[in-house]
Amino acid sequence: MKILGLIVEYNPFHNGHLYHLQKSIEKTKATHTIAIMSGNFLQRGEPALFDKYTRAHAAVKNGVDLVIELPTMFACQSAEIFSHGAITTLNSLNCVDAICFGSEEGDVDILYTISKILVDEPEGFKISLKKYLSDGMLFPTARSLALFDYINDFKLLDISKEKLLNILNSSNNILGLEYIKSILKLNSKIKPYTITRVQSDYNSETIESNICSATAIRKQLKDLNDISSISKVVPNNTFDVLKSKIDVDFYPMFDDNYFEILSSIIIRDKNILNTYFDVNEGIENKIYQSIFTSLTLDDLKESIKSKRYTMTKIKRTLNNILLGITKNDMNKIKNVNNIPYIRILAFNDKGREIIKNIKTNSDINIINKFSNISFSKDDEVFKTLIDYDIKASNIYNLIYYKNNKNLLKGPMDFYISPKYVK
């Protein structure tokens, strides 16, 4: 058995994901696949289009063998924290042989070399970085130039300064570098691979072929409110799973669906906004002032945006407020080197084989049903992580179930079992 790990959001699972899955299996010669997937809230600081069980179901229908939830506290944060949580989860299973991620660069050796310098911080790199910082450069610029100097001085790669800057500023490369950095820091046996992203940019908002970005798909669904509008860019299995939800009045979720809840929290928590993770440098005052004059979430985000705060950073900050993720709680978990549990969302027969392998090789807690779990009061990391998973689902479901209130029995993590796909 050779197990491939994939770090995903599948929001939703589209043709590009299918290509990535197939090419990753081919490249790594994997026999089994695990996807570590974000739950109901995502890395860009927004809710998922459809709930985590539905997206996991679609993933297994399309060929993934086992889908495991990435704990919420990691799933909604910066590339560094997101990647650390995902790699640590995979590493904690003690049976994953490889990961394969999409990147703009496509050459894992280049990404590995850069990552190793950033992790090891050799003396020559540190001296160069200190010099550029003392010249008044911003840290990202100084780091890029110091990297180039070190690579060039020791002839580690044949790479131009322009190409290095492009690598360091491309969304999927950034994630890839963080994945490799986490593998190195954990001294993990997991081997990284990458494949080049095809045809569509990560943030492209247009559908021009049968492969497009998830961003474009989400925009299409929001603008047209018609599931048939995405039929050519998602596999039939995805389309059928999503349509089955819409047919029973579960509709795609977008961040503005949660604006009223967020507004209430901001007003209620005026005096403690700065306790939430990423709420720094007085931005809480701007958020509080702006909430009274903002008619929509877009209004609020635009009023907060500045040179210091990118739109994605603002979205994550507001999402941390929505989910109540505090600095104190983040400090408990952001540097852990072992994840105490996994939540299984969906699996097939080969997924069962992986679960058996995990049980043999790891002492990690495997959660099939929350109703069967005894929450460990002694393990602070366990309790912190799982409490936020439950809270995030509860907040998400307040809106997601608005047309199906009769089905909302309570905290739904205690009522929904993993989906077995035959």
C-alpha positions as CSV (number, residue, x, y, z in Angstrom):
1,M,0.0,0.0,0.0
2,K,1.3,3.4,-1.0
3,I,-0.7,6.3,0.4
4,L,-0.9,9.7,-1.2
5,G,-2.0,12.7,0.8
6,L,-3.9,15.6,-0.8
7,I,-4.6,18.9,1.0
8,V,-7.8,20.3,-0.4
9,E,-10.9,22.4,0.0
10,Y,-12.9,21.1,-3.0
11,N,-15.2,24.1,-3.0
12,P,-16.5,22.5,-5.1
13,F,-14.7,19.5,-6.6
14,H,-14.2,20.5,-10.3
15,N,-12.5,19.2,-13.4
16,G,-9.2,20.7,-12.4
17,H,-9.3,18.8,-9.1
18,L,-10.0,15.6,-11.0
19,Y,-7.0,16.2,-13.3
20,H,-4.9,16.9,-10.2
21,L,-6.1,13.7,-8.5
22,Q,-5.4,11.5,-11.5
23,K,-2.0,13.1,-12.3
24,S,-1.0,12.9,-8.6
25,I,-1.8,9.2,-8.4
26,E,0.2,8.7,-11.7
27,K,3.2,10.7,-10.5
28,T,3.5,9.1,-7.1
29,K,2.3,5.6,-8.1
30,A,0.0,5.7,-5.2
31,T,-2.5,2.8,-4.5
32,H,-4.6,4.8,-2.0
33,T,-5.5,8.4,-1.4
34,I,-6.4,10.5,1.6
35,A,-7.7,14.1,1.3
36,I,-7.3,16.4,4.2
37,M,-10.2,18.8,3.5
38,S,-11.3,22.1,5.1
39,G,-14.6,21.9,6.8
40,N,-17.4,24.4,6.7
41,F,-15.1,27.5,6.7
42,L,-12.1,28.0,4.4
43,Q,-8.6,29.3,4.1
44,R,-9.7,32.6,2.4
45,G,-11.9,33.4,5.4
46,E,-15.3,32.5,4.0
47,P,-17.9,29.7,4.3
48,A,-17.9,26.7,2.0
49,L,-20.4,26.6,-0.8
50,F,-21.8,23.4,0.5
51,D,-21.4,21.6,3.9
52,K,-18.3,19.4,4.5
53,Y,-20.1,16.1,4.3
54,T,-21.6,16.9,0.8
55,R,-18.2,18.1,-0.5
56,A,-16.5,15.0,0.9
57,H,-19.2,12.8,-0.6
58,A,-18.5,14.4,-4.0
59,A,-14.7,13.8,-3.6
60,V,-15.1,10.1,-2.9
61,K,-17.5,9.7,-5.8
62,N,-14.8,11.2,-8.0
63,G,-12.1,8.8,-6.8
64,V,-10.6,10.0,-3.5
65,D,-10.6,7.0,-1.0
66,L,-10.8,8.8,2.3
67,V,-11.7,12.4,3.3
68,I,-10.6,13.7,6.7
69,E,-11.6,17.1,8.0
70,L,-8.8,19.6,8.6
71,P,-9.6,21.2,12.0
72,T,-11.3,24.5,11.7
73,M,-8.6,26.5,13.6
74,F,-6.1,25.6,10.9
75,A,-8.4,25.6,7.9
76,C,-9.3,29.4,8.2
77,Q,-5.8,30.9,8.6
78,S,-2.8,32.0,6.6
79,A,-0.8,29.7,4.4
80,E,1.7,29.0,7.1
81,I,-0.8,27.9,9.8
82,F,-3.1,26.2,7.2
83,S,-0.2,24.2,5.8
84,H,1.2,23.3,9.2
85,G,-2.1,22.0,10.4
86,A,-2.6,19.9,7.2
87,I,0.9,18.4,7.1
88,T,0.8,17.7,10.9
89,T,-2.5,15.9,10.4
90,L,-1.1,13.8,7.6
91,N,2.1,13.1,9.5
92,S,0.2,12.1,12.7
93,L,-1.4,9.2,10.7
94,N,2.1,7.7,10.5
95,C,1.3,5.9,7.2
96,V,1.3,8.6,4.5
97,D,4.1,8.2,1.9
98,A,3.7,11.3,-0.3
99,I,1.8,14.5,-0.9
100,C,1.2,16.1,-4.3
101,F,0.1,19.7,-4.7
102,G,-0.6,21.9,-7.6
103,S,1.8,24.8,-8.2
104,E,2.5,27.5,-10.7
105,E,6.2,26.5,-10.7
106,G,5.8,22.7,-11.3
107,D,9.4,21.9,-10.2
108,V,9.5,20.4,-6.7
109,D,13.3,20.6,-6.5
110,I,13.2,24.4,-6.8
111,L,10.5,24.7,-4.2
112,Y,12.3,22.3,-1.9
113,T,15.6,24.2,-2.2
114,I,13.9,27.5,-1.3
115,S,12.0,25.9,1.6
116,K,15.1,24.4,3.1
117,I,16.9,27.8,3.1
118,L,13.9,29.3,4.8
119,V,13.8,26.6,7.5
120,D,17.5,26.3,8.1
121,E,18.2,30.0,7.9
122,P,22.0,29.6,7.1
123,E,24.3,32.3,8.2
124,G,24.9,33.8,4.7
125,F,21.1,34.2,4.2
126,K,20.6,35.8,7.7
127,I,23.4,38.3,7.1
128,S,22.0,39.3,3.7
129,L,18.4,39.5,5.2
130,K,19.6,41.7,8.0
131,K,21.4,44.1,5.6
132,Y,18.3,44.5,3.4
133,L,16.1,45.1,6.5
134,S,18.5,47.7,7.8
135,D,18.2,49.5,4.4
136,G,14.5,50.0,5.2
137,M,13.0,47.3,3.0
138,L,9.8,45.5,3.9
139,F,10.3,42.0,5.1
140,P,8.9,40.1,2.1
141,T,11.2,42.1,-0.3
142,A,14.2,41.8,1.9
143,R,13.6,38.0,2.3
144,S,13.3,37.6,-1.5
145,L,16.5,39.4,-2.2
146,A,18.4,37.6,0.5
147,L,17.2,34.3,-0.9
148,F,18.4,35.2,-4.3
149,D,21.8,36.3,-3.0
150,Y,22.2,33.0,-1.1
151,I,21.1,30.8,-4.0
152,N,23.3,32.7,-6.4
153,D,26.4,32.8,-4.2
154,F,26.3,29.0,-3.7
155,K,24.9,28.2,-7.2
156,L,22.1,26.2,-5.7
157,L,19.8,26.8,-8.6
158,D,20.0,28.3,-12.1
159,I,17.2,30.9,-11.5
160,S,16.7,34.6,-12.3
161,K,15.7,37.1,-9.7
162,E,12.5,37.7,-11.6
163,K,11.6,34.0,-11.6
164,L,12.3,33.7,-7.9
165,L,10.1,36.7,-7.2
166,N,7.3,35.2,-9.3
167,I,7.6,31.9,-7.3
168,L,7.4,33.7,-4.0
169,N,4.4,35.7,-5.0
170,S,2.2,33.0,-6.6
171,S,-0.7,31.6,-4.5
172,N,-0.1,27.9,-5.0
173,N,3.7,28.2,-4.8
174,I,3.3,29.9,-1.4
175,L,1.2,27.0,-0.1
176,G,3.6,24.5,-1.6
177,L,6.6,26.1,0.1
178,E,4.7,26.1,3.4
179,Y,3.9,22.4,2.9
180,I,7.5,21.5,2.4
181,K,8.7,23.8,5.3
182,S,6.3,21.9,7.6
183,I,7.6,18.5,6.3
184,L,11.1,19.7,7.1
185,K,10.3,21.1,10.5
186,L,8.5,17.9,11.5
187,N,11.3,15.8,10.1
188,S,8.5,13.9,8.3
189,K,9.1,10.9,6.0
190,I,6.4,12.3,3.7
191,K,7.8,13.0,0.2
192,P,6.6,16.1,-1.6
193,Y,5.6,16.1,-5.3
194,T,4.0,18.8,-7.4
195,I,2.3,19.1,-10.7
196,T,1.8,22.3,-12.7
197,R,-1.6,23.9,-12.5
198,V,-3.3,23.8,-15.9
199,Q,-5.2,26.5,-17.9
200,S,-6.7,28.6,-15.2
201,D,-5.3,31.0,-12.7
202,Y,-6.2,30.4,-9.0
203,N,-8.2,33.6,-8.7
204,S,-9.5,33.8,-12.3
205,E,-13.2,34.7,-12.3
206,T,-14.1,33.6,-15.8
207,I,-15.1,30.3,-17.3
208,E,-13.5,29.9,-20.7
209,S,-13.0,26.1,-21.0
210,N,-13.9,22.9,-19.2
211,I,-11.2,23.6,-16.5
212,C,-11.5,26.8,-14.5
213,S,-10.8,28.0,-11.0
214,A,-13.1,27.3,-8.1
215,T,-13.3,31.1,-7.7
216,A,-15.0,31.3,-11.2
217,I,-17.4,28.5,-10.3
218,R,-18.4,30.2,-7.1
219,K,-19.0,33.5,-8.9
220,Q,-21.0,31.8,-11.6
221,L,-23.3,30.2,-8.9
222,K,-23.7,33.5,-7.0
223,D,-24.4,35.6,-10.1
224,L,-26.7,33.2,-11.9
225,N,-28.1,31.1,-9.1
226,D,-28.3,28.2,-11.4
227,I,-26.5,24.9,-10.9
228,S,-26.7,24.0,-14.6
229,S,-24.3,27.0,-15.3
230,I,-21.4,25.0,-14.0
231,S,-22.2,21.6,-15.6
232,K,-19.3,21.8,-18.1
233,V,-16.6,22.5,-15.5
234,V,-17.4,19.9,-12.8
235,P,-17.5,16.1,-13.2
236,N,-20.9,14.5,-13.5
237,N,-20.5,13.0,-10.0
238,T,-20.0,16.5,-8.5
239,F,-22.9,17.9,-10.4
240,D,-25.2,15.1,-9.3
241,V,-24.2,15.4,-5.6
242,L,-24.6,19.2,-5.6
243,K,-27.9,19.1,-7.5
244,S,-29.3,16.6,-5.0
245,K,-28.7,19.1,-2.2
246,I,-30.3,22.0,-4.1
247,D,-33.3,19.9,-5.0
248,V,-34.1,19.7,-1.3
249,D,-33.5,23.4,-0.7
250,F,-29.9,23.4,0.5
251,Y,-28.3,26.3,-1.4
252,P,-24.8,27.5,-1.9
253,M,-23.4,29.6,1.0
254,F,-21.5,32.9,0.5
255,D,-19.8,35.1,3.1
256,D,-22.5,37.8,2.9
257,N,-25.0,35.3,4.2
258,Y,-23.4,35.7,7.6
259,F,-23.2,39.5,7.6
260,E,-26.0,40.0,10.1
261,I,-24.6,37.4,12.5
262,L,-21.1,39.0,12.2
263,S,-22.5,42.5,12.7
264,S,-24.2,41.5,16.0
265,I,-21.0,39.9,17.3
266,I,-18.9,43.0,16.4
267,I,-21.4,45.3,18.3
268,R,-21.7,42.9,21.2
269,D,-18.0,42.3,21.6
270,K,-16.8,45.9,21.1
271,N,-14.6,45.8,24.2
272,I,-13.0,42.4,23.4
273,L,-12.5,42.5,19.6
274,N,-8.8,42.7,20.1
275,T,-8.7,39.3,21.8
276,Y,-9.6,37.6,18.5
277,F,-6.8,36.2,16.4
278,D,-5.4,38.6,13.8
279,V,-7.2,41.6,15.3
280,N,-4.2,43.8,15.8
281,E,-2.8,47.3,15.6
282,G,-6.1,49.0,16.4
283,I,-8.0,47.5,13.4
284,E,-10.8,46.6,15.9
285,N,-11.7,50.3,16.1
286,K,-12.0,50.6,12.4
287,I,-14.1,47.4,12.3
288,Y,-16.4,48.7,15.0
289,Q,-16.8,52.2,13.5
290,S,-17.5,50.8,10.0
291,I,-20.2,48.3,11.0
292,F,-22.7,51.1,11.6
293,T,-22.3,52.5,8.1
294,S,-21.9,49.3,6.1
295,L,-25.0,48.0,4.4
296,T,-23.2,44.8,3.2
297,L,-20.2,42.7,4.0
298,D,-18.5,44.1,0.9
299,D,-19.0,47.6,2.3
300,L,-17.4,46.6,5.6
301,K,-14.4,44.9,3.9
302,E,-13.8,47.9,1.6
303,S,-14.0,50.4,4.5
304,I,-11.3,48.4,6.4
305,K,-9.0,47.7,3.5
306,S,-5.7,49.5,3.5
307,K,-2.1,49.1,2.3
308,R,-1.4,47.2,5.5
309,Y,-4.4,44.9,5.2
310,T,-5.1,43.0,2.0
311,M,-8.7,41.9,1.3
312,T,-7.9,38.2,2.1
313,K,-6.3,39.3,5.4
314,I,-9.5,41.3,6.2
315,K,-11.7,38.3,5.3
316,R,-9.7,36.0,7.6
317,T,-9.8,38.6,10.4
318,L,-13.6,39.0,10.2
319,N,-14.0,35.2,10.0
320,N,-12.0,34.8,13.2
321,I,-14.4,37.2,14.8
322,L,-17.4,35.3,13.4
323,L,-16.1,32.0,14.7
324,G,-14.8,33.5,18.0
325,I,-11.2,32.3,17.4
326,T,-9.1,34.0,20.1
327,K,-5.4,34.7,20.2
328,N,-5.1,32.6,23.4
329,D,-6.7,29.6,21.8
330,M,-4.6,29.9,18.6
331,N,-1.4,30.1,20.7
332,K,-2.4,26.7,22.2
333,I,-2.5,24.9,18.8
334,K,-0.6,26.7,16.1
335,N,2.7,25.1,16.8
336,V,1.6,21.6,17.8
337,N,3.6,18.7,16.2
338,N,0.9,16.1,16.7
339,I,-2.8,16.2,16.0
340,P,-4.8,14.2,18.6
341,Y,-7.8,13.2,16.5
342,I,-9.1,12.9,12.9
343,R,-12.7,13.3,11.8
344,I,-13.7,11.0,9.0
345,L,-16.2,12.7,6.5
346,A,-16.4,10.1,3.7
347,F,-14.7,6.9,2.5
348,N,-15.0,3.9,0.2
349,D,-13.7,0.4,0.5
350,K,-10.1,1.4,-0.1
351,G,-10.6,4.1,2.5
352,R,-11.5,1.4,4.9
353,E,-8.2,-0.2,4.2
354,I,-6.5,3.1,5.0
355,I,-8.4,3.5,8.3
356,K,-7.2,0.0,9.3
357,N,-3.6,1.0,8.4
358,I,-4.0,4.2,10.5
359,K,-5.2,2.1,13.5
360,T,-2.2,-0.2,13.1
361,N,0.4,2.6,12.8
362,S,-0.9,5.5,14.8
363,D,-2.5,6.0,18.2
364,I,-4.5,9.0,16.9
365,N,-8.2,9.1,18.0
366,I,-10.4,8.3,15.0
367,I,-13.8,9.9,15.2
368,N,-16.6,8.3,13.2
369,K,-19.5,9.6,15.3
370,F,-19.2,12.5,17.8
371,S,-21.9,10.8,19.9
372,N,-19.5,8.0,20.6
373,I,-16.7,10.3,21.8
374,S,-15.7,11.2,25.3
375,F,-14.2,14.6,25.2
376,S,-10.8,14.7,27.0
377,K,-10.7,17.5,29.5
378,D,-7.1,16.7,30.2
379,D,-5.9,17.2,26.6
380,E,-6.2,21.0,26.0
381,V,-5.2,20.8,22.3
382,F,-7.9,18.1,21.7
383,K,-10.6,20.0,23.4
384,T,-9.7,23.4,21.9
385,L,-9.6,22.0,18.3
386,I,-12.8,20.0,18.6
387,D,-14.8,22.7,20.3
388,Y,-14.1,25.0,17.4
389,D,-15.0,22.3,14.9
390,I,-18.4,22.0,16.5
391,K,-18.9,25.8,16.9
392,A,-18.1,26.4,13.2
393,S,-20.6,23.8,12.1
394,N,-23.3,25.3,14.3
395,I,-22.7,28.8,13.0
396,Y,-22.6,27.5,9.4
397,N,-25.8,25.5,9.8
398,L,-27.8,28.5,11.2
399,I,-27.9,29.8,7.6
400,Y,-27.4,26.6,5.6
401,Y,-30.5,25.0,7.2
402,K,-32.7,28.0,6.9
403,N,-35.1,26.3,4.5
404,N,-34.9,23.0,6.4
405,K,-35.2,24.0,10.0
406,N,-37.1,20.8,10.7
407,L,-34.0,18.9,9.9
408,L,-31.7,20.9,12.3
409,K,-31.8,18.7,15.4
410,G,-29.1,20.5,17.2
411,P,-25.3,20.4,16.8
412,M,-25.3,18.4,13.6
413,D,-21.8,17.0,14.1
414,F,-23.4,14.7,16.7
415,Y,-26.1,13.5,14.2
416,I,-24.3,13.0,10.9
417,S,-22.2,10.0,10.2
418,P,-19.4,9.7,7.7
419,K,-20.6,8.9,4.2
420,Y,-19.7,5.4,2.9
421,V,-19.6,5.4,-0.9
422,K,-19.9,1.9,-2.4
